[in-house]
Amino acid sequence: MGKSDIHLVTDNDEIEHQFRAVMRRLAGGVSIITAGRDDNTTGMTVTSLTSLSASPPRLLVSVNRQASPFALIERHGVFGVNILGSDQEELASRFSDGRLKGPQRFDGVPWSAGASGVPLLGNSLATIECRVEEIIERYSHGIIVGSILNFDLSPQLSGLVYWNGQYIEIQQDADDLLWESSIPLAHVR
């Protein structure tokens, strides 16, 4: 690493701008967090979704406390996670469009209410209905721990990733999948 590659964070730097540039280098799966019930629904596109634990099944999502879903998640104690496929870039853009608010984001989008009433988007790679276990408020965001109530998994294998300011498709090659599944367990180390 040359001296020109090193960036020290000081009070004189535009820290937020630089931090965003650094974080753009981290690829993230694209999901839409949905919240609310009936006519009072909203959602937002996120890349901050991550698994916390498989036993018991828990996930984490970071949501800006000023974003409309945050208040509804706090009020109702449930939220939906919709993991997007490669053909849902337009949907990701729609749910991150600041000009559209609440129920407007769902106009013309197939969705149904989960058992808890939370909206779940149709045609997603996976949908997960979560109960809020804990909200940890830090700085501008709430880190939400969700316990899994229900989930649905699509057979589709092409996902959507956000990296360096753009959406990128990831597709599982069917031949690779067959090859991986044909390896005898005794030979896997």
C-alpha positions as CSV (number, residue, x, y, z in Angstrom):
1,M,0.0,0.0,0.0
2,G,1.5,3.3,-1.0
3,K,1.2,6.5,1.0
4,S,-1.5,7.8,-1.4
5,D,-3.6,4.7,-0.6
6,I,-3.8,5.5,3.1
7,H,-6.6,7.7,4.4
8,L,-6.5,8.9,7.9
9,V,-9.8,10.1,9.5
10,T,-9.4,13.5,11.1
11,D,-11.8,16.2,12.2
12,N,-11.0,18.1,8.9
13,D,-12.1,15.3,6.7
14,E,-15.6,14.8,5.2
15,I,-16.0,11.7,7.3
16,E,-19.5,10.8,6.3
17,H,-18.8,11.1,2.6
18,Q,-15.6,9.1,2.9
19,F,-17.2,6.5,5.0
20,R,-20.0,6.0,2.4
21,A,-17.3,5.6,-0.3
22,V,-15.6,2.9,1.7
23,M,-18.9,1.1,2.4
24,R,-19.8,1.1,-1.3
25,R,-17.0,-1.4,-1.7
26,L,-19.0,-3.9,0.4
27,A,-21.5,-5.9,-1.7
28,G,-24.8,-6.5,0.0
29,G,-27.8,-8.6,-0.8
30,V,-30.9,-6.5,-1.6
31,S,-34.1,-6.9,0.5
32,I,-37.2,-4.8,1.1
33,I,-38.3,-4.4,4.7
34,T,-42.1,-4.0,5.0
35,A,-44.2,-2.9,7.9
36,G,-47.7,-1.9,8.9
37,R,-51.2,-3.3,8.3
38,D,-54.2,-2.7,6.1
39,D,-54.1,0.8,4.6
40,N,-51.1,1.9,6.7
41,T,-48.2,0.1,5.0
42,T,-44.8,1.1,4.0
43,G,-41.5,-0.5,3.0
44,M,-37.9,0.4,2.2
45,T,-35.0,-1.2,0.3
46,V,-32.0,-2.3,2.5
47,T,-28.7,-4.0,2.2
48,S,-28.2,-4.2,6.0
49,L,-29.9,-7.5,6.5
50,T,-27.8,-10.3,8.1
51,S,-28.2,-13.6,9.9
52,L,-27.7,-13.4,13.6
53,S,-28.3,-17.1,14.6
54,A,-29.6,-20.3,13.1
55,S,-30.4,-21.8,16.5
56,P,-32.6,-20.1,17.4
57,P,-33.4,-18.5,14.0
58,R,-32.7,-14.7,14.4
59,L,-31.8,-12.0,11.9
60,L,-30.6,-8.4,12.2
61,V,-31.6,-5.4,10.1
62,S,-30.5,-1.8,10.5
63,V,-33.2,0.8,9.8
64,N,-32.9,4.6,10.0
65,R,-35.1,5.8,12.8
66,Q,-36.4,8.6,10.6
67,A,-37.6,6.1,7.9
68,S,-41.3,5.5,7.8
69,P,-41.0,1.7,8.5
70,F,-39.3,2.2,11.8
71,A,-42.3,3.7,13.6
72,L,-44.6,1.0,12.3
73,I,-42.1,-1.7,13.3
74,E,-42.0,-0.2,16.8
75,R,-45.8,0.1,17.0
76,H,-46.8,-3.3,15.7
77,G,-43.7,-5.3,16.8
78,V,-43.6,-7.2,13.5
79,F,-42.0,-6.7,10.0
80,G,-41.5,-8.5,6.7
81,V,-38.3,-9.3,4.9
82,N,-38.5,-9.7,1.2
83,I,-35.2,-11.0,-0.4
84,L,-35.1,-9.8,-4.0
85,G,-34.3,-11.8,-7.1
86,S,-32.3,-10.5,-10.1
87,D,-35.4,-9.6,-11.9
88,Q,-36.6,-7.2,-9.2
89,E,-34.3,-4.3,-9.6
90,E,-37.2,-2.0,-10.5
91,L,-38.9,-3.0,-7.2
92,A,-35.7,-2.2,-5.3
93,S,-35.6,1.3,-6.9
94,R,-39.3,1.8,-6.2
95,F,-39.0,1.1,-2.5
96,S,-36.0,3.5,-2.3
97,D,-37.7,6.3,-4.2
98,G,-38.1,9.2,-1.8
99,R,-41.0,10.6,-3.9
100,L,-43.2,7.6,-3.1
101,K,-44.5,7.3,0.4
102,G,-46.2,4.5,2.4
103,P,-48.9,2.7,0.4
104,Q,-47.8,4.3,-2.9
105,R,-44.8,2.1,-3.0
106,F,-47.2,-1.0,-3.1
107,D,-49.3,0.3,-6.1
108,G,-49.3,-2.3,-8.8
109,V,-47.0,-4.6,-6.7
110,P,-48.4,-8.1,-5.9
111,W,-48.4,-8.6,-2.1
112,S,-50.3,-10.3,0.6
113,A,-50.7,-10.0,4.3
114,G,-48.8,-12.5,6.4
115,A,-50.3,-14.1,9.5
116,S,-49.4,-11.1,11.6
117,G,-50.8,-8.7,9.0
118,V,-47.5,-7.4,7.8
119,P,-47.3,-7.1,4.0
120,L,-45.1,-9.7,2.1
121,L,-44.2,-9.1,-1.5
122,G,-44.9,-11.7,-4.2
123,N,-42.3,-13.1,-6.5
124,S,-39.4,-12.6,-4.0
125,L,-36.6,-15.1,-3.6
126,A,-37.7,-15.5,0.0
127,T,-40.1,-13.8,2.4
128,I,-39.7,-13.9,6.1
129,E,-42.2,-12.7,8.7
130,C,-40.5,-11.6,11.9
131,R,-41.5,-10.6,15.4
132,V,-39.3,-7.8,17.0
133,E,-37.3,-9.4,19.8
134,E,-35.2,-6.2,20.5
135,I,-34.4,-2.8,19.1
136,I,-31.0,-1.4,19.9
137,E,-31.0,2.3,19.1
138,R,-27.6,3.7,18.1
139,Y,-27.0,7.0,16.4
140,S,-29.3,7.5,13.5
141,H,-30.4,3.8,13.3
142,G,-32.2,1.1,15.1
143,I,-30.7,-2.4,15.0
144,I,-33.7,-4.7,15.0
145,V,-33.4,-8.3,16.1
146,G,-36.1,-10.3,14.5
147,S,-37.3,-13.7,15.5
148,I,-38.7,-15.8,12.6
149,L,-42.5,-16.4,12.6
150,N,-42.9,-17.7,9.1
151,F,-40.9,-17.9,5.8
152,D,-41.4,-18.9,2.2
153,L,-38.6,-19.9,-0.1
154,S,-38.8,-19.6,-3.9
155,P,-37.1,-22.2,-6.2
156,Q,-35.5,-19.3,-8.1
157,L,-31.7,-19.1,-7.7
158,S,-30.8,-15.7,-9.1
159,G,-30.3,-12.9,-6.6
160,L,-29.8,-9.2,-6.6
161,V,-26.8,-7.5,-5.1
162,Y,-25.9,-3.8,-4.6
163,W,-22.3,-2.9,-5.0
164,N,-20.5,0.4,-5.7
165,G,-23.8,2.3,-6.4
166,Q,-25.3,-0.2,-8.8
167,Y,-27.5,-3.3,-8.8
168,I,-25.8,-6.6,-10.0
169,E,-27.4,-9.9,-10.8
170,I,-26.0,-13.1,-9.3
171,Q,-27.2,-16.3,-10.9
172,Q,-26.5,-19.9,-9.8
173,D,-25.5,-22.0,-12.8
174,A,-27.7,-25.1,-12.9
175,D,-24.7,-27.2,-13.9
176,D,-22.7,-26.0,-10.9
177,L,-25.6,-26.8,-8.6
178,L,-25.8,-30.4,-10.0
179,W,-22.0,-30.8,-9.8
180,E,-21.9,-29.6,-6.1
181,S,-24.8,-31.8,-5.1
182,S,-23.2,-34.9,-6.8
183,I,-20.1,-34.9,-4.6
184,P,-20.2,-37.8,-2.1
185,L,-20.2,-36.6,1.5
186,A,-17.2,-38.8,2.3
187,H,-15.0,-36.7,0.0
188,V,-16.0,-33.3,1.3
189,R,-13.5,-31.9,3.8
